[in-house]
C-alpha cells in the first residue's frame, strides 16, 4: 500500500513517528477501543523497528507500510474479538472517548501534557457512538474495507494488500458494509442535541418520569455495558416509558452521583462522577427533538481514558513483521 504524505526515507524515525496519530485514529475506528487501538499501533511500530535497517531503507512509504501492518493487526484482533465477546457479560459497546478540548491537559482528568491515546482520536461523524455500533454489525473484512475506503478514502488496490484479496473483492466488501449502514443518520445538530440531553439530565435529577417519557422516543432503546465489572442491565431496555422508569429507579439507587454534560465521541452526552471519579458515560442519539438511543458504558476498563490514571502499556509478545510486508 502506498499513500501520499509519508516520508520516502525508510530510516527517517521522525517521519515514521509522526504517523502515530493517524494510525491510532484508523485503529480506533476499526476496533472501537482506545486501548486495543493503541496496542495495535504499538505492535505495528515494533514490527517496523524489528526490520533490519537496510530493509527499512527499501520501503518507499513507511507510513503506508505501517498502515498496512496496523490494518492486518486490527483484522486479526477483530476476528478474535468475536470469540471473546461471546463470553462477555451483557452487551458489548465501543469504548467512549472524551473531547480533547474539555479533558485535555488543562483542567481535565489527566495530568498536564499527558499523551493519553484518547487525545489522539479526532472526533467526527465516524466516531459517533451510533456509527461505531453499526460498524460492530459488520464482518471484520467488511469493517476494514469500509473504514479504509469510505472513511479514509484509501483506494481498493491498497486495501487489497491489507485484506489479502483482490481489489474487486474489497470493493464488494465495502458495498456490503455500506448496505449495513443503510439509512443511518448523521448526528443531530450539536446545539439541538445538547438541549435535549440537558433536559434529560434535569428530569433525571428530579426523578420526573413524565418529563423523561416526553423526551424519549416511544421506540427508544437503552443499551448498557458493565462487562460484569459494574452493575448494568444485561439486556437492552426498549420503549420510552420503560427506559424512563429504569432511569428514575437508578437515580434513587445511586445517591451522591454528580451528573455532568460532556462531549462523548464528539456528540453531547452525560458523565456521572462519584467522589470525582467517572463511573458512567452515556452517549445519546437524538432525532426530531427526542432521544432514540442511549448507550451507557459502566465497565471501568472502558472508562480509563476518562480517568486520572494513565493506562500502563501492555507487554508485546511478537515483534516480528507479518509475512509478505
N, C-alpha and C positions, 0 to 999 in steps of 0.2 A: 504494500500500500504506500502511495506517495501523496503527500499533501503539500500545499503551499505554506510558507511561513516558518518552516523548520530549517534549522541550520544545515549546511551541507557538509560540515566537518564532523564526522562521527565521533571525534575525540573532544569536541567542544562541550565541556562539562557545564558551563554556564548556560549555553543554549539548550542543552538537554534538561537541566533542572528547571528552566523556565517553562517547560511543558506541563509541570505538575498540576497547576490549577485547572487547565483544560482537561487533563486526564481524569482528575477527581470528579469534575462535572459530568464527563461522559459515564464514568463508572457508577456514579450515584444514580443516574437515570436508568442505567441498565440493572442495577441491583436493588435500588430502593433502600439502601442502608449506607449511612456515612461511614460506619466502622468497616464494613466489607469493602466499600469503595476505596478507602484509604489503604486497606490491606492489599487489594488488587494492584493499586498503583505502586505501592512499595515493592511488591513482588516483581512487577514489570521492570522497575529500576534495578532491582537486584540482578535480574537476568541480563540487563544491559551491561552493567558493570562487571558481570561474570564473563562477558565475552573478552577474548584476547584483544589487546589494543589495535592490532592490525586488522582484526575482523570489524571492530567498531569503525575504523577509518574507512572501510569499504562501503559502509552504509550511507547512501546518498541523503537520506532524510531520517535522522534519529527520531524526530517527533512522530513520523509516520510509523516507524518500526515500533515505537513504544505504544502507539495507538493500536496497532495490530495485536501486539502481545497482551495489552490490557483487555482488549476485546475478547481474546481467546480465554484469558483467565476468567473473565466475567461469565463467559459462556459455560465454562466448567462449574463455576460457583452456582449459576442458575440451575444447572442440571442437578447438582447435589442438594440444592435448597429445597427442591420439590420433595425429596425424600425426607429431609429434616422437618419440613413443615407438616408432614403427615402426623408427626408425634407432638406438634406444638399444641399447647393448651389454649383452647379458644381460637378466635380469629387472629390471623397474622396481618398486620398492617405495615406499610412502609415507615421507615424511621423519619420523624419530623425534624426539620431543620429550622433554627431561629433566623430572624432577619439580622444581617450583619450590622446594619446601621443602629439597631436597638441593642444588640447583645455583643457588640464588638469590644474593642479594647477599653473604651472609656465608659465606666459605669455599668458594664454588663457583668454577667456571671463569671467570666473568665478573667484572669489577670491581664494587666496591660501588656500589649504586644504579643498575646498568645497566638500560636499558629494552629489553632484548632481546625481540623479539616472542614468543619461546617462553615468556617469563614470563607472557604474557597468555593462553596456551592453558590452559583449565581441563580437567583430566583427569577423564574419566568413561568409562562404557562406550562412548560414541560416538567416543572417540579411541583405543580399544584397537586394536592393530595388526590383530588378526583382523577387527574391524569395518571398518576402513579398507580392507583388502584386498578385502572383499566389495563395498564401495562402488565399487571400481575396475572391477568387472564390469558396472556399470550404464551405460546411456547417459547423456550429460550431462544431458538433461532429466529422466530418472528420478532421477538423483542429487540434482539441485536440488529437485525436488518432494518426494522422500523426506526429505532432511535438513531442509528448512524446515518440513515438516509433522510428520513423525514424531519428529524430534529437538527442534525448536524450537516446535512447535505453532502455526505460522502457519496461518491459515485459507486454504483453497484460493482464495478470492476475492482474497486478497493475492498468493498465489503466481502467479496468473494474470497479474498485472502484471509479474512477473519473466520468465516464460516466453513472454509474449505469446500465451497460449492461453486457452481457456475454463476456468472452474473445474472443469467436468466432466472435461475432458481432463486437467487437472492431477491430479484425483483418480484417474483411470485410471493415470497415470504412477506415482503413489505406490504404488498397488496392485501394479503390475507389479514395481516395485522391492522391495516387501515380499516378493513371491514369490521374488525372487532371494536375499533374506536368508534366507528359509525357516526352517530349524531351527537357525540359527546360535546357538550357546550364549553365555550370559553368561560373562565371565571367571571362572575358578575362584577360590575364596576366596583372598585375598591371602596369608594365612598358609600354607595348604597349597601354593600355587603357589611361594611363596618357598622353602619347604623343598626342593621338587623341584629348583628352579633352583640352590639351594646345593649340592645333591648332584651335579648336573651339573657345576658348576664344580670341585668336588673331584675327580670322576672324570676330568675333562679334564686337570687339573693332573697327576694320577697316570698319565695315559695308560692308564687302566684300561678297555679296550674292553668287557670283560664287564659292568662296572658301568654303563657308558653304555648298552649294549644293554638292560639291565634297567630303565633309566629312560626309555627311548624306546618309544613305541607301535610295534608291528611295522609299522604302516602310516604311520608318521610321515613328514613331508616337510620338507626344509630348502630354503629359497629364499634366494639371496644376491644382493645388489645392489652391484656395484662400478662400474657405469657406464662401464667401460673406463678408469677412473682409478685403480683399485686391484684387486689380484688377487681374483677371486671365481669360484665355479663358475658357468658360463654357463647351465646348465640345472638345474632343481630336482633334488635328490637324494632318492630315495624309498626307504623301508624303514629301520627302526631299525638293523639291522646295518650297512648301507652308510653311514648317517649317522655311526654310532659310529666306523667305520674312518676316515672322512673327518676327523672331529674330532680323532681321535688323531694322524693324519698332520699336521694343522695345528699341533698342539702341538709336534711335532718340528721343523717348518719355520719356526716363529715363536718362537724363543727370546727371552727377555727381556720378554715381554708380562706386564703386570700385569692380572689379571682381577678386576673389582670387581662386587659385586652392587648394582645400581641400579634405580630405577623407570624403566621405558621406556613412555611413553604410558599411565601410570597403573597398569601391572602389573609384577610382578617380572621383571627382565631382567639382562643382563650387559653390562658395558662393558670393552673391552680398551684399555689405555693402553700407550704406549711412550714413555719419557722424559717422562712427564707429559702427553703429547698423546693425545687419544682417536682411535683408528684403526678401531675396530669397535664397533658397538652391535648387540646381539642381543635380539630380543623372542621370547617363548615363548607358546604356547597349551598349557595343561595340562588334562587331563581324567582323572579316576579315578587320580590319582597318577602319571600318565605324560605325557611331552611328546608332543603330537600334531603341532605345527607349530613350526618355528623360522624366523624371518626375520632375516637377517644383513645389516646395512647397512654398507658399507665405502666407498661413494662419498664422498670428502671434502667435496663440495659439500653433501651432505645432513647432514653432521656439524657444520656451522657453529654451530648452537645449543649444541653441547657444547664449543665451543672458547673459548679466552680472547679471541680476536679477534672483534670485532663485525663483522657483515656490512655493507659500505658500501652506502648506498642506491643504487638504480638510477635513472638519469635517466628522467623521464617524457616521453613523446613526444606525448601527446594529453590536454590538459586540458579538452577540450570536453565538455559534458554530453551524454549519449546522447539521441537524438531521443525526443520524447514524454515526457520526465521533467521 
